[in-house]
Amino acid sequence: MDIILKQFNENWIYIVSQFRWQDGVDLLVVWFLVYRLLLLIRKTGAVQILSGLGLLAIFYILSVNFSLFTFNWILEKFFSHLFLIVVILFQSEIRRILAQLGSQSFFNGVSVVQETHVVEEIVQGIVTVAQKGYGALVVIEHDISVDYHIESGTEMDCKVSAEVIESVFLPGSPVHDGAMVIRNSRVLSVGCFLPLSKNPILDRNLGTRHRAALGLTEETDALVLVVSEESRSVGVVLAGQLTPNVDGKQLRRSLYEFLGLKYKGVSS
């Protein structure tokens, strides 16, 4: 035991003596990239992909131990191209990481009072739209610009208000089928078309609006509010994860947390 401890101490002293500040930076960069990737893929279909890759790794080890030569050969060829496979499978998550690294906050210069007012107007507008049985999609941009991911609709550039939200999604409005995009506490455009989700494990009962909301949040860090005209329910979508059937209070809390505001439990 003493010999093992002595050997361990010698190895540890050697590692510390050879450690450079560049090695510390190297480890921090790798840790940051892995951490961001794990944050982006959690609660999405990518988790199942990672589980599948882990299962294949276990099968590879078993094929070696039990001398399954043909199976081992197939898995060996698969893992020899693992880097390319990972890039293809996680291209959406990689794009989001790169976009976040080069992004700037679109709520810079907006006061807390303004943001709070915008939240209240959004909540009032969305709740009213849901009560009246209108369908709606409202995109609230965060750090990553959504311009690259959507088909531009009609530019508006106006203040966010419950009345604007209600009028845009009024049935018969020429832009009611598209999404409203809010940037920097202002309505940027309406009638926008969002990319549909590529998640293979989505509930087949989800409609086009919900799939579009999920699709955009898989590509960006935006928050999307989706209102179903059939069930008159409100869903909050963030990072490819849908929270269905939220009421006014839950909606307000979600928006406050998304914008980094202190929630004071304002009644619905």
JOHU-V953615 format. One line per field, one symbol per residue. ss: DSSP state (H for helix, E for strand, L for the rest). A space follows every 50 residues. Layout:
ss: ???
This chain:
ss: LHHHHHHHHHHHHHHHHHLLHHHHHHHHHHHHHHHHHHHHHLLLHHHHHH HHHHHHHHHHHHHHHLLLHHHHHHHHHHHHLHHHHHHHHLHHHHHHHHHH HLLLLLLLLLLHHHHHHHHHHHHHHHHHHHHLLLLEEEEELLLLLLHHHE ELLEEEEEELLHHHHHHHLLLLLLLLLLEEEEELLEEEEEEEEELLLLLL LLLLLLLHHHHHHHHHHHHLLLEEEEELLLLLLEEEEELLEEELLLLHHH HHHHHHHHLLLLLLLLLL
